[in-house]
Amino acid sequence: MAMIDHPPLTDRQIQILRMLYKISNSTNVFTVKKTQGELARELSLTRQALNIHLRRLREESLIRTGRGFIDLTERALQTLGVGTSEAFVFLKIQPPQREHVYEKVRKLPSSKLFRVTGEIDLVAVVPQAQLDSFLESVSGIEGVSSTSSHVVISIIK
């Protein structure tokens, strides 16, 4: 795909972006990147019926839609009873088992994985709604010697 050559941003535009960034709230966005045709087939609906439902969900501020995507809003997540906070899971791994553990943990529901130095070996960033499942799965992996989990209660910066 060719890059479109846009003129550089003006100083004012950079100033606006900086101000927006400073006053913005950090959020998790849950995005579906499927066509309405694909979704309709998966739900065994006509595309027209799906459109009626999506319109209502938009009117209720539960979703935002655009060409090729649907975002679930914070309100939708609350309606579903799903937390949007993240949890950090710290794992200590027995050194001879590291590669085996990394391979297994990569397959689990996490948004990010970090190899780190120090007292722990691996940090997994996990959606709070999937924390129990993640911990249950990790506890069954040979080579994981301990875990410690920490749920984010607020983002300070």
C-alpha positions as CSV (number, residue, x, y, z in Angstrom):
1,M,0.0,0.0,0.0
2,A,1.5,3.4,-1.0
3,M,1.9,6.0,1.6
4,I,0.0,9.3,0.9
5,D,2.4,12.2,1.1
6,H,0.7,14.7,3.5
7,P,2.1,18.1,4.3
8,P,3.7,18.3,7.7
9,L,1.6,19.3,10.7
10,T,1.6,22.9,11.6
11,D,2.8,24.1,15.0
12,R,-0.8,24.8,16.0
13,Q,-1.9,21.2,15.0
14,I,1.0,19.8,17.2
15,Q,-0.1,22.1,20.0
16,I,-3.7,20.8,19.7
17,L,-2.5,17.2,19.7
18,R,-0.4,17.8,22.8
19,M,-3.3,19.4,24.6
20,L,-5.6,16.6,23.6
21,Y,-3.1,14.0,24.8
22,K,-2.7,15.8,28.2
23,I,-6.4,15.9,28.9
24,S,-7.3,12.5,27.5
25,N,-8.1,9.4,29.4
26,S,-6.3,6.1,28.7
27,T,-8.8,3.4,27.8
28,N,-8.9,-0.1,26.4
29,V,-10.7,-0.4,23.1
30,F,-12.4,-3.6,22.1
31,T,-12.7,-3.5,18.3
32,V,-14.3,-6.0,16.0
33,K,-12.8,-6.0,12.5
34,K,-15.3,-8.0,10.5
35,T,-17.7,-7.0,7.8
36,Q,-21.4,-6.9,8.6
37,G,-21.9,-9.7,6.1
38,E,-19.4,-11.9,8.1
39,L,-21.1,-11.0,11.4
40,A,-24.6,-11.7,10.0
41,R,-23.5,-15.1,8.8
42,E,-22.0,-16.0,12.1
43,L,-25.2,-14.9,13.9
44,S,-27.4,-16.6,11.4
45,L,-29.1,-13.3,10.6
46,T,-29.7,-11.4,7.4
47,R,-27.6,-8.3,6.9
48,Q,-30.7,-6.2,7.2
49,A,-31.7,-7.7,10.5
50,L,-28.1,-7.2,11.9
51,N,-28.3,-3.6,10.7
52,I,-31.4,-3.0,12.7
53,H,-29.8,-4.4,15.9
54,L,-26.5,-2.5,15.3
55,R,-28.5,0.8,14.8
56,R,-30.2,0.2,18.2
57,L,-26.9,-0.5,19.9
58,R,-25.4,2.7,18.4
59,E,-28.5,4.7,19.6
60,E,-27.9,3.3,23.1
61,S,-24.2,4.3,22.9
62,L,-23.1,0.7,23.3
63,I,-21.1,0.6,20.1
64,R,-19.3,3.0,17.6
65,T,-19.1,1.8,14.0
66,G,-17.2,2.8,10.9
67,R,-16.1,1.2,7.7
68,G,-14.9,-2.3,8.6
69,F,-15.0,-2.0,12.4
70,I,-17.2,-1.9,15.4
71,D,-15.9,-0.6,18.8
72,L,-17.6,-1.7,22.0
73,T,-18.0,1.4,24.3
74,E,-17.3,1.5,28.0
75,R,-21.1,1.4,28.5
76,A,-21.3,-1.9,26.5
77,L,-18.6,-3.4,28.7
78,Q,-20.5,-2.3,31.8
79,T,-23.7,-3.8,30.4
80,L,-21.9,-7.1,29.8
81,G,-20.4,-7.0,33.3
82,V,-16.9,-7.1,31.9
83,G,-14.2,-5.2,33.6
84,T,-11.9,-3.1,31.4
85,S,-9.0,-2.9,33.9
86,E,-5.9,-4.8,33.2
87,A,-3.9,-7.0,35.6
88,F,-0.2,-7.6,35.7
89,V,0.9,-11.1,36.4
90,F,4.5,-11.6,37.5
91,L,5.9,-15.1,36.8
92,K,9.0,-16.8,38.2
93,I,10.2,-19.5,35.9
94,Q,12.7,-22.3,36.5
95,P,15.6,-21.5,34.2
96,P,15.8,-24.8,32.3
97,Q,12.1,-24.5,31.5
98,R,12.0,-20.9,30.2
99,E,11.5,-21.6,26.5
100,H,8.9,-24.2,27.2
101,V,7.0,-21.7,29.5
102,Y,7.3,-18.9,27.0
103,E,5.8,-21.1,24.3
104,K,2.9,-22.1,26.5
105,V,2.2,-18.6,27.9
106,R,2.2,-17.1,24.4
107,K,-1.0,-19.1,23.7
108,L,-2.9,-17.7,26.7
109,P,-5.2,-14.7,26.8
110,S,-2.8,-11.8,27.4
111,S,-2.4,-8.5,25.6
112,K,1.4,-8.2,26.2
113,L,4.2,-10.4,27.5
114,F,7.5,-9.0,28.7
115,R,10.7,-10.9,29.6
116,V,12.3,-8.9,32.4
117,T,15.3,-8.9,34.6
118,G,15.3,-9.0,38.4
119,E,13.2,-11.0,40.9
120,I,10.8,-12.2,38.2
121,D,11.2,-13.5,34.7
122,L,8.0,-12.7,32.8
123,V,5.3,-10.0,33.1
124,A,1.9,-10.7,31.4
125,V,-0.6,-8.0,30.9
126,V,-4.0,-9.6,31.1
127,P,-7.5,-8.2,30.8
128,Q,-9.1,-8.4,34.3
129,A,-12.0,-10.4,32.9
130,Q,-9.6,-13.1,31.9
131,L,-7.4,-13.1,34.9
132,D,-8.9,-16.2,36.6
133,S,-8.6,-18.2,33.4
134,F,-5.1,-17.0,32.8
135,L,-4.0,-17.9,36.4
136,E,-5.6,-21.3,36.2
137,S,-3.9,-22.1,32.9
138,V,-0.5,-20.8,34.1
139,S,-0.6,-22.9,37.3
140,G,-0.7,-26.0,35.1
141,I,2.5,-25.1,33.2
142,E,5.5,-27.1,34.2
143,G,8.4,-24.7,35.0
144,V,6.3,-21.9,36.5
145,S,7.5,-21.7,40.1
146,S,5.3,-18.8,41.3
147,T,3.0,-16.1,40.2
148,S,1.9,-12.8,41.7
149,S,-1.1,-10.8,40.2
150,H,-1.8,-7.1,40.5
151,V,-5.1,-5.5,39.2
152,V,-4.9,-1.9,38.0
153,I,-7.4,0.2,39.9
154,S,-6.7,3.5,38.2
155,I,-4.3,5.0,35.7
156,I,-2.4,7.9,37.1
157,K,-0.6,9.0,34.0
